[in-house]
Amino acid sequence: MSAYVIFIREQSHNPEELRIYSQKAPDGLAGHPVTPLAVYGTHEVIEGPAIEGAAILEFPSFEEAKVWYYSPAYQDAVQHRLRGGTYRGIIIEGVPAAGSQSQGGSRNGSSL
């Protein structure tokens, strides 16, 4: 089942560290099955506090997302992102494809 890594940039602090991150991050993606779905494009906050931007990356599985995040190459890059700004990051498992499970909410009974 697909999984998604979501990064939310709340506030930038050090543009030089973010520049270093942007140079190193692509090397961290090499060899991993990742599909960028959204990367700091136009956004509108509809709930909660304002943010500077967000990124959403798709992986084939929750485990693949974790393997990428904790890989040495990405950990070399991420330290610069975290020095450069205040971020929130999560890995979230997607829902089963249509027809593979009954509709009407997630496995734990919650819904949107």
One Martini backbone bead per residue (centre of mass of N, CA, C, O) as a GRO file, in nm:
protein
  112
    1MET     BB    1   0.098   0.035   0.022
    2SER     BB    2   0.096   0.345   0.007
    3ALA     BB    3   0.311   0.628   0.087
    4TYR     BB    4   0.355   0.945   0.269
    5VAL     BB    5   0.552   1.232   0.254
    6ILE     BB    6   0.531   1.516   0.480
    7PHE     BB    7   0.624   1.856   0.442
    8ILE     BB    8   0.631   2.140   0.670
    9ARG     BB    9   0.688   2.482   0.632
   10GLU     BB   10   0.680   2.729   0.873
   11GLN     BB   11   0.997   2.842   0.894
   12SER     BB   12   1.254   3.040   0.807
   13HIS     BB   13   1.618   3.100   0.908
   14ASN     BB   14   1.840   2.965   0.684
   15PRO     BB   15   1.920   2.995   0.359
   16GLU     BB   16   2.192   2.842   0.339
   17GLU     BB   17   2.090   2.568   0.448
   18LEU     BB   18   1.870   2.535   0.226
   19ARG     BB   19   2.067   2.531  -0.010
   20ILE     BB   20   2.222   2.280   0.073
   21TYR     BB   21   1.981   2.094   0.074
   22SER     BB   22   1.902   2.133  -0.232
   23GLN     BB   23   2.174   1.992  -0.323
   24LYS     BB   24   2.150   1.709  -0.151
   25ALA     BB   25   1.864   1.575  -0.182
   26PRO     BB   26   1.878   1.427  -0.461
   27ASP     BB   27   2.082   1.209  -0.362
   28GLY     BB   28   1.872   1.085  -0.154
   29LEU     BB   29   1.677   0.971  -0.392
   30ALA     BB   30   1.862   0.783  -0.505
   31GLY     BB   31   1.727   0.455  -0.548
   32HIS     BB   32   1.433   0.548  -0.492
   33PRO     BB   33   1.074   0.495  -0.482
   34VAL     BB   34   0.987   0.810  -0.594
   35THR     BB   35   0.706   1.053  -0.596
   36PRO     BB   36   0.651   1.365  -0.671
   37LEU     BB   37   0.353   1.567  -0.605
   38ALA     BB   38   0.463   1.808  -0.412
   39VAL     BB   39   0.670   2.131  -0.428
   40TYR     BB   40   0.627   2.429  -0.308
   41GLY     BB   41   0.367   2.542  -0.404
   42THR     BB   42   0.080   2.646  -0.438
   43HIS     BB   43  -0.113   2.769  -0.153
   44GLU     BB   44  -0.383   2.702   0.099
   45VAL     BB   45  -0.490   2.773   0.406
   46ILE     BB   46  -0.783   2.617   0.573
   47GLU     BB   47  -0.620   2.525   0.836
   48GLY     BB   48  -0.461   2.684   1.057
   49PRO     BB   49  -0.159   2.785   1.039
   50ALA     BB   50   0.066   2.929   0.874
   51ILE     BB   51   0.267   2.864   0.580
   52GLU     BB   52   0.529   2.832   0.339
   53GLY     BB   53   0.511   2.506   0.288
   54ALA     BB   54   0.498   2.195   0.079
   55ALA     BB   55   0.555   1.833   0.071
   56ILE     BB   56   0.492   1.542  -0.152
   57LEU     BB   57   0.568   1.192  -0.116
   58GLU     BB   58   0.577   0.887  -0.298
   59PHE     BB   59   0.544   0.545  -0.193
   60PRO     BB   60   0.491   0.202  -0.202
   61SER     BB   61   0.569   0.218   0.115
   62PHE     BB   62   0.630   0.264   0.440
   63GLU     BB   63   0.910   0.130   0.442
   64GLU     BB   64   1.033   0.289   0.202
   65ALA     BB   65   1.014   0.564   0.339
   66LYS     BB   66   1.199   0.494   0.579
   67VAL     BB   67   1.448   0.414   0.423
   68TRP     BB   68   1.492   0.688   0.300
   69TYR     BB   69   1.498   0.878   0.547
   70TYR     BB   70   1.734   0.687   0.700
   71SER     BB   71   1.935   0.738   0.503
   72PRO     BB   72   2.246   0.859   0.472
   73ALA     BB   73   2.196   1.062   0.241
   74TYR     BB   74   1.950   1.207   0.371
   75GLN     BB   75   2.076   1.272   0.650
   76ASP     BB   76   2.284   1.467   0.528
   77ALA     BB   77   2.061   1.674   0.434
   78VAL     BB   78   1.849   1.723   0.671
   79GLN     BB   79   2.023   1.891   0.865
   80HIS     BB   80   1.988   2.154   0.690
   81ARG     BB   81   1.685   2.186   0.701
   82LEU     BB   82   1.669   2.204   1.020
   83ARG     BB   83   1.855   2.464   1.027
   84GLY     BB   84   1.671   2.643   0.816
   85GLY     BB   85   1.403   2.537   0.974
   86THR     BB   86   1.061   2.488   1.042
   87TYR     BB   87   0.934   2.155   1.074
   88ARG     BB   88   0.713   1.907   0.944
   89GLY     BB   89   0.699   1.539   0.963
   90ILE     BB   90   0.544   1.266   0.770
   91ILE     BB   91   0.415   0.934   0.771
   92ILE     BB   92   0.160   0.799   0.548
   93GLU     BB   93  -0.082   0.581   0.491
   94GLY     BB   94  -0.267   0.468   0.261
   95VAL     BB   95  -0.526   0.358   0.078
   96PRO     BB   96  -0.693   0.137  -0.062
   97ALA     BB   97  -0.789   0.033  -0.335
   98ALA     BB   98  -1.044   0.018  -0.516
   99GLY     BB   99  -1.213  -0.285  -0.410
  100SER     BB  100  -1.020  -0.397  -0.155
  101GLN     BB  101  -1.230  -0.234   0.028
  102SER     BB  102  -1.442  -0.102   0.212
  103GLN     BB  103  -1.624   0.168   0.240
  104GLY     BB  104  -1.625   0.438   0.499
  105GLY     BB  105  -1.327   0.458   0.590
  106SER     BB  106  -1.108   0.364   0.803
  107ARG     BB  107  -0.976   0.110   0.993
  108ASN     BB  108  -1.043   0.296   1.270
  109GLY     BB  109  -1.329   0.458   1.186
  110SER     BB  110  -1.243   0.700   1.051
  111SER     BB  111  -1.297   1.026   0.903
  112LEU     BB  112  -1.337   1.328   0.735
   0.00000   0.00000   0.00000
